[in-house]
Amino acid sequence: MWRKKLAVLWLAVASACFGGQDRRVKIVLVGDSTVNDEGGWGPGFRAFFDPHVEVVNLARNGTSSKSFRDRGMWNPALAAKPEYILIQFGHNDVPGKGPDRETDATTTYRQNLKRYVAEARSVGAIPVLVTSIVRREFTPEGRFQPDSLVPYAAAVRQVATEEGVLLLDLYSLTLAQAERLGPAGCEEIGAIAKDGKPDHTHLGPKGRQEIGVMAARELVRLEPKLKPYVTSTEP
């Protein structure tokens, strides 16, 4: 009985926030291959919500905070007029990715994020900044090895604070997950590269589900008004 009453209460909150129980909420994901549906956390994120939430995954392989815009991929996110736009870049912004993608964590990367935030707000969307998931690399002794994403994750946190933006700190969450799982456990959630070796960046089916749920749970924690839209089968 108490669960039924709680559900009714949450639906009332959703009605007040979103304009009616049957109103659909649109969430757009932008980012790189660690977000998209093929090797990223998008599928698990989508499955976390019931059909009232439409998740549009516009993340594309190999993109950075610079190239995503330069290749014309950002405009469709704005044109979709979503309630939320989740923005995760970093893996292809790091040094060594080439001038068409590289950004500096302390200057151009921050500028790009702030522009994304401002433009998302200009169309009435709520921007949500997301730190990159970790590269699951370990030392021979089995200790997690910090990667080149550290300064970029720090920049995302700083911009989120400066701009008053919701932050999904997936870097911290997936770091804790990787340290808990260890090298063997991380291989279970990772993808397999074309050469048959473990892929320490992209996600396999288990990782796409688990990290997607991780991201969705964190968003709901930050935005409780989304709680009524969580699927009834969510563990």
N, C-alpha and C positions, 0 to 999 in steps of 0.2 A: 504493500500500500504506500509506504513512504517513498519508494522509488517512483511510483506513478505520480505522486504529488510533486516530487522534485522535477520530474520531466515536464509537468504542466507549468511549473514555475519558470523553468529555463525557456520554454516555448514562449511564455509571456514576455520574458526579457528580450528574446530574439525578435518578437513582433514589434516591440517598442523601438529596438535598435535598427532593424532592417525593414520595417514597414509592412510586416505581415508574415505569418507562418509559412506561406507558400512562396515567398520571394526567394529567388535564387541568388546566391552569393558567388561572384566570379573572382577567382584568384589567378593571377598570371605569374608564372615563374620565368625569370630570365637569368641566364648564366651560361656555363660551359658544359662540357660532357659529364661532369660530376653531378649535374642537376638533371640533365635530360632523361628521357625514358629508356634509352638504350644502355647507358652505363652509369646513370646517376640515381639520385634518390626520389625523383619525381613519381614513379609508380607507387611507392609505399605511402608517399604524402597524399596522393589522390585517393588511395583506397581507405585512408583514415576517415574520410568524410562521406556523409550520405549523399544521395543524388541532388540534394538542394544546393550543393557546392559544386560549381563547375571549375575545374582546375585546367588551365590552358598552359601547357608547357612549351615555351618558346626558346628554351635553352638550346644552344647549338655547339657541336664539337669544335674545339680549338679556338673559341672566342675569348677575348679579353674585354676589360672595361672600355678599351679603345676600339677594338675591331668590331665589337658587337654593334656599336653605333655606326662606324664607318661603313659597314656592310649593309646598312639599312634595316637591321633587325629590331631596332628599338621602336621605331614608329608603329609597328603592329601592336606592340604592348600598350601603347598609349591609345591607339584607335579602338582597342577592345573595351575601353572605359570600365575597367574592373574596380572592385572595391579595394583590392589589395594587389600590390606588385612586389614580389619577393625578388631581391637582387643579390646574386652571388657571383663574384668574379675574383680572380686571384691566381689560379693555376697557370694561366697563360699570360699574366701580366709580369711574371718574374723575369729577371735577366736571362738571356739566352734564347728567348722566344722570337727574336727578330723585331726590327723597328716598326713593323705594321701592327704588332701586338703589345710589345713591352711598355710598361709604365713605371714610374718611380713611386715607391710606396709613400713617400713623404710629400710629394708634389702632385704630379699628374694623375696618379691613381685617386688621391683624395679629391681632386678637382672633378674628375669624372663621376665619382660617387655623388658628390654634392649636386652636380648637374642632373643626374638621374633622379635624385630626391626631389629637386625643385620642379622638374618636368612632370613627374608622377603626381605631385600635389596639384599642378596646374590643371590637370584633367579630373580632379576630384578623387584620385586614388590615394590610398594610404600606403606609402612606401615602407618596406621592411628590409633592412639591410641584413645580409647573411654572411658570416665569415665562412671561408672555404673549409671543406672537410680535409682532414689531414692526409698526407701521404703516409701510408702505413709501412715505414721503413724502420728497421731495427739494427742495432749493432750486433756483432758476432756473439756478444754476451747476452743478447736478448733484451736489451734496453731500447726504449723508443728513441729514435734519432730525430731531433728537431730539423725541420725542413725550411726551404726558402720562403714558405708562406707566412712565417711568423711575423715579419714586419707588416705584411699586407693585412693579416688578421687584426693586428694592433691598430692599423689605420682605419679599418672598418669600425672598430669600437669607438675610436675617437670621433669619427664623423657622426656616428649615431648619437653620441652624447652632445656634440655641438649643434646638431640639427634637430634634436628632440625626436629621433626616429626609433621605432621599434627595432630591436636587435635580436636576431637568432644567432647565438654564438656557437655555431656548429663546430668550429675548430676546437673549442674547449671540450664540447660534448664528445666529439669523435676521438679526441686525444685520450680522454678518460676511458672511452670504450676500447681503444687500441691497447692501452696499457693493461686494462683488465683482461682482454682476450689473449694477449701475447702473440708472437709470430704465427703459431699454428692456427689459433683462433681467427686471426686477421685474414689468413688465406681462405678461410671458409666464407667470409663475407665479400672477398675481393673477386674481381674478374680474372679470367685466364687470357693472357696475351696470345697473339696469333702464333707465336713460336712455342706455345704450350707452357710457358713459364708464368708464375703468379704475377698479376698486375696489381701493384701496390697503390694505384691511384683510383682506378675505376672500380665499380661495384658489380658483383654478380647478383643473381636473383635474391639471395638471402640478404645481402647488403643493401640492395635497392629497397627492399621491404623494411628492414630494421632501421636504417638511417632516415628513410622517408617518414616512418612513424615518429622517430625521434624529433624531426623537424616540425611535424604537424602538432605533436604534443606541446612543444615549446611555443608554437604560435598560439595555440589555444590557452596556454597558461598566461601568455601576455595579453590575449584578447578573449576574455571569458565569454563574451557575447557569441563566440563561435561554438561554444560547447554544445548547444542543442543540435548542431549539425554533424556531430561525431557519429560514425556508424555504430549501430547497436551491437555489432560483433567485435568492436574494438576491445582488446584485452585489458 
